[in-house]
Amino acid sequence: MTALDDLVNLLDLEAIEVNLFRGVSPDENRQRVFGGQVAGQALVAATRTVQPDRRVHSLHAYFLRPGDPTVPILYEVDRIRDGRSFTTRRVVAIQHGRAIFNLQTSFHVAETGPSYQLPMPLDVPAPESLADFKTRMAPYKERMGEWYDRPRPIDLRHVGSDPFSRNGQPADDQQVWMRADGTLPDDPTLHACIVTYASDMTLLDTTVLPFGMSWETPGMQMASLDHAMWFHRPFRADDWLLYDQRPISTGGARGLAGGNIFTADGTLAISVVQEGLVRVTQP
């Protein structure tokens, strides 16, 4: 079984009762549940209660408490509205009797109309020309420990510097190519949930690019606070996607960053904005 198979299974929630689902965390040595996992599972729970002719077009989420990776997560869905064109759901993730995450998401039937999008950045190297994770991070293998050898369901390739090689050099943006590391079924919901999972992997780190810093910086504390996504056009998570990210504001121990996700042919598929805790303590 591949790491992507494990991720697909992770997103396949158990239905416990009407509007109530249960998810688990991977058997990994983490202090808290990865935010992208909770967001992806919550979106799965919401989708299980929506008519099949509707696709997610936006989500807004708040990370309320650190998730405990050693116990299951319950997802309770509130069917807020079922309209003729739009469907709205609220999902609360619960552990130890307390909410750890809140998601509000909206679904829309397919419609036609005028179309415009921001253009894809020019002169971006092709993903095949960039080193994969293990090749790129080989010089830092000992520093990363078990994180280096851990199976990864998302093939992530940095354009330009990575968190280990910045060496205090400021930057205005960062770009990564990403795709699910394998072939997925033709289920648009699954593709949306996997990209939701992957969208949390690098965006918050973008907020400290102007200082030449990263999550690797001594004394750095980073955690997602809220996360928003807008799904514009069809895409496949197992095809290459360019995640173009830039900082918007950093201050007061919080950082805000935005990203646009393009398909390889230049189609703007998704827009993302995330705010997080960005606190630097004395090492």
ChimeraX commands (.cxc) that place a marker at each C-alpha (Angstrom):
marker #1 position 0.00,0.00,0.00 radius 0.5
marker #1 position 1.35,3.43,-0.96 radius 0.5
marker #1 position 1.36,6.63,1.07 radius 0.5
marker #1 position -1.37,7.96,-1.25 radius 0.5
marker #1 position -3.52,4.90,-0.52 radius 0.5
marker #1 position -3.06,5.65,3.18 radius 0.5
marker #1 position -4.23,9.25,2.63 radius 0.5
marker #1 position -7.29,8.11,0.65 radius 0.5
marker #1 position -8.15,5.72,3.48 radius 0.5
marker #1 position -7.58,8.52,6.01 radius 0.5
marker #1 position -10.21,10.60,4.20 radius 0.5
marker #1 position -12.72,7.73,4.06 radius 0.5
marker #1 position -14.65,8.54,7.24 radius 0.5
marker #1 position -16.80,6.09,9.16 radius 0.5
marker #1 position -20.49,7.02,9.29 radius 0.5
marker #1 position -21.64,6.58,12.90 radius 0.5
marker #1 position -25.10,8.16,12.73 radius 0.5
marker #1 position -26.96,10.63,10.51 radius 0.5
marker #1 position -24.74,13.72,10.27 radius 0.5
marker #1 position -22.05,12.16,12.49 radius 0.5
marker #1 position -18.75,10.74,11.19 radius 0.5
marker #1 position -15.53,9.45,12.72 radius 0.5
marker #1 position -12.00,9.91,11.44 radius 0.5
marker #1 position -8.63,8.69,12.66 radius 0.5
marker #1 position -5.08,10.02,12.43 radius 0.5
marker #1 position -2.08,8.25,10.87 radius 0.5
marker #1 position 0.27,6.35,13.14 radius 0.5
marker #1 position 2.93,9.05,13.21 radius 0.5
marker #1 position 5.01,10.67,15.91 radius 0.5
marker #1 position 3.22,14.04,15.96 radius 0.5
marker #1 position 2.50,16.32,18.89 radius 0.5
marker #1 position -0.78,17.41,17.28 radius 0.5
marker #1 position -2.94,16.51,14.31 radius 0.5
marker #1 position -1.88,18.07,11.00 radius 0.5
marker #1 position -4.32,20.89,10.17 radius 0.5
marker #1 position -4.73,19.83,6.55 radius 0.5
marker #1 position -5.91,16.41,7.71 radius 0.5
marker #1 position -8.70,17.87,9.86 radius 0.5
marker #1 position -9.76,20.26,7.10 radius 0.5
marker #1 position -9.80,17.47,4.50 radius 0.5
marker #1 position -11.75,15.10,6.73 radius 0.5
marker #1 position -14.26,17.82,7.66 radius 0.5
marker #1 position -14.85,18.54,3.97 radius 0.5
marker #1 position -15.45,14.83,3.40 radius 0.5
marker #1 position -18.02,14.81,6.21 radius 0.5
marker #1 position -19.83,17.82,4.75 radius 0.5
marker #1 position -19.84,16.35,1.24 radius 0.5
marker #1 position -21.40,13.10,2.46 radius 0.5
marker #1 position -24.57,15.08,3.28 radius 0.5
marker #1 position -24.82,17.01,-0.02 radius 0.5
marker #1 position -26.59,16.17,-3.29 radius 0.5
marker #1 position -24.13,14.59,-5.78 radius 0.5
marker #1 position -24.76,17.24,-8.46 radius 0.5
marker #1 position -23.15,19.96,-6.29 radius 0.5
marker #1 position -19.45,20.69,-5.90 radius 0.5
marker #1 position -17.68,22.59,-3.16 radius 0.5
marker #1 position -16.95,26.18,-4.19 radius 0.5
marker #1 position -15.72,27.66,-0.89 radius 0.5
marker #1 position -14.75,26.78,2.66 radius 0.5
marker #1 position -13.87,28.81,5.72 radius 0.5
marker #1 position -12.30,27.11,8.73 radius 0.5
marker #1 position -11.01,27.90,12.20 radius 0.5
marker #1 position -8.48,25.80,14.09 radius 0.5
marker #1 position -9.66,26.07,17.70 radius 0.5
marker #1 position -7.49,23.62,19.68 radius 0.5
marker #1 position -4.60,21.26,18.90 radius 0.5
marker #1 position -5.89,17.87,17.82 radius 0.5
marker #1 position -4.84,14.74,19.72 radius 0.5
marker #1 position -3.40,12.25,17.18 radius 0.5
marker #1 position -3.89,9.28,19.53 radius 0.5
marker #1 position -7.71,9.31,19.56 radius 0.5
marker #1 position -10.40,9.46,16.82 radius 0.5
marker #1 position -12.01,12.73,15.75 radius 0.5
marker #1 position -15.80,13.06,15.57 radius 0.5
marker #1 position -17.24,15.26,12.82 radius 0.5
marker #1 position -20.74,16.61,13.40 radius 0.5
marker #1 position -22.47,18.11,10.36 radius 0.5
marker #1 position -25.14,20.80,10.60 radius 0.5
marker #1 position -27.27,21.01,7.44 radius 0.5
marker #1 position -27.70,24.76,7.48 radius 0.5
marker #1 position -29.29,25.29,4.06 radius 0.5
marker #1 position -30.37,23.38,0.97 radius 0.5
marker #1 position -31.29,25.84,-1.77 radius 0.5
marker #1 position -32.01,25.47,-5.46 radius 0.5
marker #1 position -28.43,26.41,-6.46 radius 0.5
marker #1 position -26.40,26.45,-3.24 radius 0.5
marker #1 position -26.02,24.14,-0.26 radius 0.5
marker #1 position -24.37,25.23,3.00 radius 0.5
marker #1 position -22.94,23.00,5.72 radius 0.5
marker #1 position -21.22,23.58,9.05 radius 0.5
marker #1 position -18.93,20.92,10.48 radius 0.5
marker #1 position -17.53,20.79,14.03 radius 0.5
marker #1 position -14.64,18.43,14.80 radius 0.5
marker #1 position -14.74,17.15,18.37 radius 0.5
marker #1 position -12.21,15.44,20.65 radius 0.5
marker #1 position -12.41,14.84,24.40 radius 0.5
marker #1 position -15.83,16.49,24.42 radius 0.5
marker #1 position -14.55,19.81,23.03 radius 0.5
marker #1 position -14.53,21.43,19.58 radius 0.5
marker #1 position -11.06,21.48,18.03 radius 0.5
marker #1 position -12.03,22.74,14.55 radius 0.5
marker #1 position -14.94,24.47,12.83 radius 0.5
marker #1 position -15.68,24.46,9.11 radius 0.5
marker #1 position -18.34,26.26,7.09 radius 0.5
marker #1 position -18.53,25.27,3.46 radius 0.5
marker #1 position -20.77,25.94,0.47 radius 0.5
marker #1 position -21.62,23.82,-2.58 radius 0.5
marker #1 position -22.95,24.98,-5.96 radius 0.5
marker #1 position -24.57,23.36,-8.97 radius 0.5
marker #1 position -22.64,23.77,-12.24 radius 0.5
marker #1 position -23.58,26.94,-14.14 radius 0.5
marker #1 position -22.17,28.85,-17.12 radius 0.5
marker #1 position -21.31,32.54,-17.46 radius 0.5
marker #1 position -18.49,35.03,-18.22 radius 0.5
marker #1 position -15.03,33.84,-17.18 radius 0.5
marker #1 position -11.89,35.72,-16.09 radius 0.5
marker #1 position -8.86,34.73,-14.03 radius 0.5
marker #1 position -5.50,36.00,-12.84 radius 0.5
marker #1 position -2.75,34.78,-15.17 radius 0.5
marker #1 position -0.35,32.07,-14.13 radius 0.5
marker #1 position 3.18,33.33,-13.29 radius 0.5
marker #1 position 5.57,33.28,-16.23 radius 0.5
marker #1 position 8.89,31.48,-16.56 radius 0.5
marker #1 position 8.24,28.86,-13.86 radius 0.5
marker #1 position 10.43,25.76,-14.27 radius 0.5
marker #1 position 8.60,22.58,-15.19 radius 0.5
marker #1 position 8.05,20.28,-12.20 radius 0.5
marker #1 position 9.93,17.43,-13.88 radius 0.5
marker #1 position 13.04,19.63,-13.96 radius 0.5
marker #1 position 13.01,20.06,-10.17 radius 0.5
marker #1 position 14.37,17.66,-7.57 radius 0.5
marker #1 position 11.89,15.54,-5.67 radius 0.5
marker #1 position 11.67,15.77,-1.87 radius 0.5
marker #1 position 14.26,13.15,-0.96 radius 0.5
marker #1 position 16.79,14.43,-3.48 radius 0.5
marker #1 position 16.26,18.05,-2.46 radius 0.5
marker #1 position 16.44,17.35,1.27 radius 0.5
marker #1 position 19.26,14.80,1.21 radius 0.5
marker #1 position 21.82,17.32,2.60 radius 0.5
marker #1 position 19.55,17.81,5.65 radius 0.5
marker #1 position 18.74,14.15,6.24 radius 0.5
marker #1 position 20.35,13.95,9.68 radius 0.5
marker #1 position 18.68,17.17,10.87 radius 0.5
marker #1 position 15.28,15.90,9.75 radius 0.5
marker #1 position 15.60,12.47,11.38 radius 0.5
marker #1 position 12.59,10.22,10.81 radius 0.5
marker #1 position 10.79,12.99,8.92 radius 0.5
marker #1 position 13.14,12.46,6.00 radius 0.5
marker #1 position 12.25,8.79,5.45 radius 0.5
marker #1 position 8.54,9.11,6.19 radius 0.5
marker #1 position 6.29,8.15,3.22 radius 0.5
marker #1 position 4.68,11.20,1.62 radius 0.5
marker #1 position 1.38,11.09,-0.28 radius 0.5
marker #1 position 2.03,14.50,-1.86 radius 0.5
marker #1 position 4.91,15.00,-4.29 radius 0.5
marker #1 position 6.03,18.54,-3.40 radius 0.5
marker #1 position 8.78,20.32,-5.34 radius 0.5
marker #1 position 10.06,23.76,-4.39 radius 0.5
marker #1 position 10.80,26.37,-7.04 radius 0.5
marker #1 position 13.78,28.31,-5.69 radius 0.5
marker #1 position 14.76,28.04,-2.04 radius 0.5
marker #1 position 13.30,25.63,0.51 radius 0.5
marker #1 position 12.98,26.17,4.30 radius 0.5
marker #1 position 16.40,24.61,4.95 radius 0.5
marker #1 position 18.35,26.58,2.36 radius 0.5
marker #1 position 17.08,30.14,2.85 radius 0.5
marker #1 position 19.93,31.13,5.18 radius 0.5
marker #1 position 18.29,34.40,6.16 radius 0.5
marker #1 position 17.72,35.56,2.58 radius 0.5
marker #1 position 14.42,37.54,2.33 radius 0.5
marker #1 position 11.94,36.70,-0.43 radius 0.5
marker #1 position 8.65,38.15,-1.69 radius 0.5
marker #1 position 6.95,34.88,-2.60 radius 0.5
marker #1 position 7.41,31.15,-2.95 radius 0.5
marker #1 position 6.18,28.61,-5.45 radius 0.5
marker #1 position 5.85,24.86,-5.23 radius 0.5
marker #1 position 4.64,22.27,-7.68 radius 0.5
marker #1 position 2.52,19.59,-6.03 radius 0.5
marker #1 position 0.47,16.56,-6.94 radius 0.5
marker #1 position -0.84,13.41,-5.32 radius 0.5
marker #1 position 1.91,10.80,-5.63 radius 0.5
marker #1 position -0.10,8.24,-7.60 radius 0.5
marker #1 position -3.33,7.87,-9.55 radius 0.5
marker #1 position -6.68,8.75,-7.98 radius 0.5
marker #1 position -10.22,7.66,-8.87 radius 0.5
marker #1 position -12.34,10.04,-10.96 radius 0.5
marker #1 position -14.11,11.53,-7.94 radius 0.5
marker #1 position -14.02,15.37,-7.87 radius 0.5
marker #1 position -14.82,15.37,-4.15 radius 0.5
marker #1 position -11.76,13.26,-3.36 radius 0.5
marker #1 position -9.55,15.53,-5.47 radius 0.5
marker #1 position -10.89,18.62,-3.64 radius 0.5
marker #1 position -10.29,17.02,-0.24 radius 0.5
marker #1 position -6.73,16.00,-1.10 radius 0.5
marker #1 position -5.84,19.49,-2.33 radius 0.5
marker #1 position -7.42,20.89,0.84 radius 0.5
marker #1 position -5.07,18.60,2.78 radius 0.5
marker #1 position -2.05,19.72,0.73 radius 0.5
marker #1 position -2.90,23.43,0.81 radius 0.5
marker #1 position -1.89,23.63,4.49 radius 0.5
marker #1 position 1.61,22.24,3.96 radius 0.5
marker #1 position 3.56,25.36,2.94 radius 0.5
marker #1 position 1.35,28.45,3.04 radius 0.5
marker #1 position 1.90,29.63,6.62 radius 0.5
marker #1 position 5.66,29.42,6.13 radius 0.5
marker #1 position 5.22,32.11,3.45 radius 0.5
marker #1 position 4.38,34.73,6.11 radius 0.5
marker #1 position 8.01,34.86,7.31 radius 0.5
marker #1 position 9.67,34.94,3.88 radius 0.5
marker #1 position 10.30,38.72,4.06 radius 0.5
marker #1 position 12.58,38.05,7.05 radius 0.5
marker #1 position 14.42,35.12,5.50 radius 0.5
marker #1 position 12.93,32.88,8.20 radius 0.5
marker #1 position 11.04,29.58,8.21 radius 0.5
marker #1 position 9.59,27.05,10.63 radius 0.5
marker #1 position 13.22,25.89,10.97 radius 0.5
marker #1 position 14.27,29.19,12.57 radius 0.5
marker #1 position 15.27,28.71,16.26 radius 0.5
marker #1 position 12.51,29.88,18.62 radius 0.5
marker #1 position 9.83,29.88,15.87 radius 0.5
marker #1 position 6.31,28.82,16.85 radius 0.5
marker #1 position 3.80,28.44,14.01 radius 0.5
marker #1 position 0.24,27.10,13.99 radius 0.5
marker #1 position -2.73,27.55,11.67 radius 0.5
marker #1 position -5.53,29.75,13.03 radius 0.5
marker #1 position -7.93,29.95,10.09 radius 0.5
marker #1 position -8.00,28.79,6.49 radius 0.5
marker #1 position -10.17,29.75,3.52 radius 0.5
marker #1 position -10.40,28.29,0.02 radius 0.5
marker #1 position -12.35,29.10,-3.13 radius 0.5
marker #1 position -12.66,26.44,-5.82 radius 0.5
marker #1 position -13.01,28.11,-9.23 radius 0.5
marker #1 position -12.52,25.50,-11.95 radius 0.5
marker #1 position -12.08,21.73,-12.36 radius 0.5
marker #1 position -8.72,20.13,-11.60 radius 0.5
marker #1 position -7.15,16.80,-10.72 radius 0.5
marker #1 position -5.08,16.44,-7.57 radius 0.5
marker #1 position -2.95,13.74,-9.24 radius 0.5
marker #1 position -1.86,16.16,-12.00 radius 0.5
marker #1 position 0.80,18.80,-11.38 radius 0.5
marker #1 position -0.52,21.96,-9.74 radius 0.5
marker #1 position 1.47,25.16,-9.22 radius 0.5
marker #1 position 0.92,26.70,-5.77 radius 0.5
marker #1 position 1.93,30.37,-6.09 radius 0.5
marker #1 position 2.14,31.86,-2.57 radius 0.5
marker #1 position 2.91,35.29,-1.13 radius 0.5
marker #1 position 2.83,36.99,2.27 radius 0.5
marker #1 position 0.11,39.61,2.86 radius 0.5
marker #1 position 0.78,40.80,6.42 radius 0.5
marker #1 position 2.90,39.69,9.37 radius 0.5
marker #1 position 2.75,41.35,12.78 radius 0.5
marker #1 position 1.46,41.00,16.33 radius 0.5
marker #1 position 2.49,37.32,16.39 radius 0.5
marker #1 position 0.16,36.57,13.46 radius 0.5
marker #1 position 0.80,36.14,9.77 radius 0.5
marker #1 position -1.52,36.18,6.74 radius 0.5
marker #1 position -0.61,34.65,3.40 radius 0.5
marker #1 position -2.42,34.03,0.14 radius 0.5
marker #1 position -1.95,31.49,-2.61 radius 0.5
marker #1 position -3.28,30.68,-6.06 radius 0.5
marker #1 position -3.29,27.12,-7.35 radius 0.5
marker #1 position -2.99,26.70,-11.13 radius 0.5
marker #1 position -3.20,23.62,-13.31 radius 0.5
marker #1 position -0.18,22.96,-15.52 radius 0.5
marker #1 position -1.94,24.55,-18.52 radius 0.5
marker #1 position -2.37,27.87,-16.63 radius 0.5
marker #1 position -5.96,27.51,-15.44 radius 0.5
marker #1 position -6.63,29.13,-12.05 radius 0.5
marker #1 position -8.29,26.31,-10.10 radius 0.5
marker #1 position -8.25,27.44,-6.44 radius 0.5
marker #1 position -7.48,30.49,-4.31 radius 0.5
marker #1 position -6.34,30.12,-0.70 radius 0.5
marker #1 position -5.84,32.49,2.24 radius 0.5
marker #1 position -4.51,31.43,5.63 radius 0.5
marker #1 position -3.78,33.18,8.92 radius 0.5
marker #1 position -1.64,31.62,11.59 radius 0.5
marker #1 position 0.29,32.11,14.77 radius 0.5
marker #1 position 3.81,33.34,13.98 radius 0.5
marker #1 position 5.60,33.79,17.29 radius 0.5
marker #1 position 9.36,34.01,17.69 radius 0.5
marker #1 position 10.68,33.36,21.19 radius 0.5
marker #1 position 14.26,33.58,22.39 radius 0.5
marker #1 position 15.96,30.26,21.64 radius 0.5
marker link #1:1,2 radius 0.2
marker link #1:2,3 radius 0.2
marker link #1:3,4 radius 0.2
marker link #1:4,5 radius 0.2
marker link #1:5,6 radius 0.2
marker link #1:6,7 radius 0.2
marker link #1:7,8 radius 0.2
marker link #1:8,9 radius 0.2
marker link #1:9,10 radius 0.2
marker link #1:10,11 radius 0.2
marker link #1:11,12 radius 0.2
marker link #1:12,13 radius 0.2
marker link #1:13,14 radius 0.2
marker link #1:14,15 radius 0.2
marker link #1:15,16 radius 0.2
marker link #1:16,17 radius 0.2
marker link #1:17,18 radius 0.2
marker link #1:18,19 radius 0.2
marker link #1:19,20 radius 0.2
marker link #1:20,21 radius 0.2
marker link #1:21,22 radius 0.2
marker link #1:22,23 radius 0.2
marker link #1:23,24 radius 0.2
marker link #1:24,25 radius 0.2
marker link #1:25,26 radius 0.2
marker link #1:26,27 radius 0.2
marker link #1:27,28 radius 0.2
marker link #1:28,29 radius 0.2
marker link #1:29,30 radius 0.2
marker link #1:30,31 radius 0.2
marker link #1:31,32 radius 0.2
marker link #1:32,33 radius 0.2
marker link #1:33,34 radius 0.2
marker link #1:34,35 radius 0.2
marker link #1:35,36 radius 0.2
marker link #1:36,37 radius 0.2
marker link #1:37,38 radius 0.2
marker link #1:38,39 radius 0.2
marker link #1:39,40 radius 0.2
marker link #1:40,41 radius 0.2
marker link #1:41,42 radius 0.2
marker link #1:42,43 radius 0.2
marker link #1:43,44 radius 0.2
marker link #1:44,45 radius 0.2
marker link #1:45,46 radius 0.2
marker link #1:46,47 radius 0.2
marker link #1:47,48 radius 0.2
marker link #1:48,49 radius 0.2
marker link #1:49,50 radius 0.2
marker link #1:50,51 radius 0.2
marker link #1:51,52 radius 0.2
marker link #1:52,53 radius 0.2
marker link #1:53,54 radius 0.2
marker link #1:54,55 radius 0.2
marker link #1:55,56 radius 0.2
marker link #1:56,57 radius 0.2
marker link #1:57,58 radius 0.2
marker link #1:58,59 radius 0.2
marker link #1:59,60 radius 0.2
marker link #1:60,61 radius 0.2
marker link #1:61,62 radius 0.2
marker link #1:62,63 radius 0.2
marker link #1:63,64 radius 0.2
marker link #1:64,65 radius 0.2
marker link #1:65,66 radius 0.2
marker link #1:66,67 radius 0.2
marker link #1:67,68 radius 0.2
marker link #1:68,69 radius 0.2
marker link #1:69,70 radius 0.2
marker link #1:70,71 radius 0.2
marker link #1:71,72 radius 0.2
marker link #1:72,73 radius 0.2
marker link #1:73,74 radius 0.2
marker link #1:74,75 radius 0.2
marker link #1:75,76 radius 0.2
marker link #1:76,77 radius 0.2
marker link #1:77,78 radius 0.2
marker link #1:78,79 radius 0.2
marker link #1:79,80 radius 0.2
marker link #1:80,81 radius 0.2
marker link #1:81,82 radius 0.2
marker link #1:82,83 radius 0.2
marker link #1:83,84 radius 0.2
marker link #1:84,85 radius 0.2
marker link #1:85,86 radius 0.2
marker link #1:86,87 radius 0.2
marker link #1:87,88 radius 0.2
marker link #1:88,89 radius 0.2
marker link #1:89,90 radius 0.2
marker link #1:90,91 radius 0.2
marker link #1:91,92 radius 0.2
marker link #1:92,93 radius 0.2
marker link #1:93,94 radius 0.2
marker link #1:94,95 radius 0.2
marker link #1:95,96 radius 0.2
marker link #1:96,97 radius 0.2
marker link #1:97,98 radius 0.2
marker link #1:98,99 radius 0.2
marker link #1:99,100 radius 0.2
marker link #1:100,101 radius 0.2
marker link #1:101,102 radius 0.2
marker link #1:102,103 radius 0.2
marker link #1:103,104 radius 0.2
marker link #1:104,105 radius 0.2
marker link #1:105,106 radius 0.2
marker link #1:106,107 radius 0.2
marker link #1:107,108 radius 0.2
marker link #1:108,109 radius 0.2
marker link #1:109,110 radius 0.2
marker link #1:110,111 radius 0.2
marker link #1:111,112 radius 0.2
marker link #1:112,113 radius 0.2
marker link #1:113,114 radius 0.2
marker link #1:114,115 radius 0.2
marker link #1:115,116 radius 0.2
marker link #1:116,117 radius 0.2
marker link #1:117,118 radius 0.2
marker link #1:118,119 radius 0.2
marker link #1:119,120 radius 0.2
marker link #1:120,121 radius 0.2
marker link #1:121,122 radius 0.2
marker link #1:122,123 radius 0.2
marker link #1:123,124 radius 0.2
marker link #1:124,125 radius 0.2
marker link #1:125,126 radius 0.2
marker link #1:126,127 radius 0.2
marker link #1:127,128 radius 0.2
marker link #1:128,129 radius 0.2
marker link #1:129,130 radius 0.2
marker link #1:130,131 radius 0.2
marker link #1:131,132 radius 0.2
marker link #1:132,133 radius 0.2
marker link #1:133,134 radius 0.2
marker link #1:134,135 radius 0.2
marker link #1:135,136 radius 0.2
marker link #1:136,137 radius 0.2
marker link #1:137,138 radius 0.2
marker link #1:138,139 radius 0.2
marker link #1:139,140 radius 0.2
marker link #1:140,141 radius 0.2
marker link #1:141,142 radius 0.2
marker link #1:142,143 radius 0.2
marker link #1:143,144 radius 0.2
marker link #1:144,145 radius 0.2
marker link #1:145,146 radius 0.2
marker link #1:146,147 radius 0.2
marker link #1:147,148 radius 0.2
marker link #1:148,149 radius 0.2
marker link #1:149,150 radius 0.2
marker link #1:150,151 radius 0.2
marker link #1:151,152 radius 0.2
marker link #1:152,153 radius 0.2
marker link #1:153,154 radius 0.2
marker link #1:154,155 radius 0.2
marker link #1:155,156 radius 0.2
marker link #1:156,157 radius 0.2
marker link #1:157,158 radius 0.2
marker link #1:158,159 radius 0.2
marker link #1:159,160 radius 0.2
marker link #1:160,161 radius 0.2
marker link #1:161,162 radius 0.2
marker link #1:162,163 radius 0.2
marker link #1:163,164 radius 0.2
marker link #1:164,165 radius 0.2
marker link #1:165,166 radius 0.2
marker link #1:166,167 radius 0.2
marker link #1:167,168 radius 0.2
marker link #1:168,169 radius 0.2
marker link #1:169,170 radius 0.2
marker link #1:170,171 radius 0.2
marker link #1:171,172 radius 0.2
marker link #1:172,173 radius 0.2
marker link #1:173,174 radius 0.2
marker link #1:174,175 radius 0.2
marker link #1:175,176 radius 0.2
marker link #1:176,177 radius 0.2
marker link #1:177,178 radius 0.2
marker link #1:178,179 radius 0.2
marker link #1:179,180 radius 0.2
marker link #1:180,181 radius 0.2
marker link #1:181,182 radius 0.2
marker link #1:182,183 radius 0.2
marker link #1:183,184 radius 0.2
marker link #1:184,185 radius 0.2
marker link #1:185,186 radius 0.2
marker link #1:186,187 radius 0.2
marker link #1:187,188 radius 0.2
marker link #1:188,189 radius 0.2
marker link #1:189,190 radius 0.2
marker link #1:190,191 radius 0.2
marker link #1:191,192 radius 0.2
marker link #1:192,193 radius 0.2
marker link #1:193,194 radius 0.2
marker link #1:194,195 radius 0.2
marker link #1:195,196 radius 0.2
marker link #1:196,197 radius 0.2
marker link #1:197,198 radius 0.2
marker link #1:198,199 radius 0.2
marker link #1:199,200 radius 0.2
marker link #1:200,201 radius 0.2
marker link #1:201,202 radius 0.2
marker link #1:202,203 radius 0.2
marker link #1:203,204 radius 0.2
marker link #1:204,205 radius 0.2
marker link #1:205,206 radius 0.2
marker link #1:206,207 radius 0.2
marker link #1:207,208 radius 0.2
marker link #1:208,209 radius 0.2
marker link #1:209,210 radius 0.2
marker link #1:210,211 radius 0.2
marker link #1:211,212 radius 0.2
marker link #1:212,213 radius 0.2
marker link #1:213,214 radius 0.2
marker link #1:214,215 radius 0.2
marker link #1:215,216 radius 0.2
marker link #1:216,217 radius 0.2
marker link #1:217,218 radius 0.2
marker link #1:218,219 radius 0.2
marker link #1:219,220 radius 0.2
marker link #1:220,221 radius 0.2
marker link #1:221,222 radius 0.2
marker link #1:222,223 radius 0.2
marker link #1:223,224 radius 0.2
marker link #1:224,225 radius 0.2
marker link #1:225,226 radius 0.2
marker link #1:226,227 radius 0.2
marker link #1:227,228 radius 0.2
marker link #1:228,229 radius 0.2
marker link #1:229,230 radius 0.2
marker link #1:230,231 radius 0.2
marker link #1:231,232 radius 0.2
marker link #1:232,233 radius 0.2
marker link #1:233,234 radius 0.2
marker link #1:234,235 radius 0.2
marker link #1:235,236 radius 0.2
marker link #1:236,237 radius 0.2
marker link #1:237,238 radius 0.2
marker link #1:238,239 radius 0.2
marker link #1:239,240 radius 0.2
marker link #1:240,241 radius 0.2
marker link #1:241,242 radius 0.2
marker link #1:242,243 radius 0.2
marker link #1:243,244 radius 0.2
marker link #1:244,245 radius 0.2
marker link #1:245,246 radius 0.2
marker link #1:246,247 radius 0.2
marker link #1:247,248 radius 0.2
marker link #1:248,249 radius 0.2
marker link #1:249,250 radius 0.2
marker link #1:250,251 radius 0.2
marker link #1:251,252 radius 0.2
marker link #1:252,253 radius 0.2
marker link #1:253,254 radius 0.2
marker link #1:254,255 radius 0.2
marker link #1:255,256 radius 0.2
marker link #1:256,257 radius 0.2
marker link #1:257,258 radius 0.2
marker link #1:258,259 radius 0.2
marker link #1:259,260 radius 0.2
marker link #1:260,261 radius 0.2
marker link #1:261,262 radius 0.2
marker link #1:262,263 radius 0.2
marker link #1:263,264 radius 0.2
marker link #1:264,265 radius 0.2
marker link #1:265,266 radius 0.2
marker link #1:266,267 radius 0.2
marker link #1:267,268 radius 0.2
marker link #1:268,269 radius 0.2
marker link #1:269,270 radius 0.2
marker link #1:270,271 radius 0.2
marker link #1:271,272 radius 0.2
marker link #1:272,273 radius 0.2
marker link #1:273,274 radius 0.2
marker link #1:274,275 radius 0.2
marker link #1:275,276 radius 0.2
marker link #1:276,277 radius 0.2
marker link #1:277,278 radius 0.2
marker link #1:278,279 radius 0.2
marker link #1:279,280 radius 0.2
marker link #1:280,281 radius 0.2
marker link #1:281,282 radius 0.2
marker link #1:282,283 radius 0.2
view
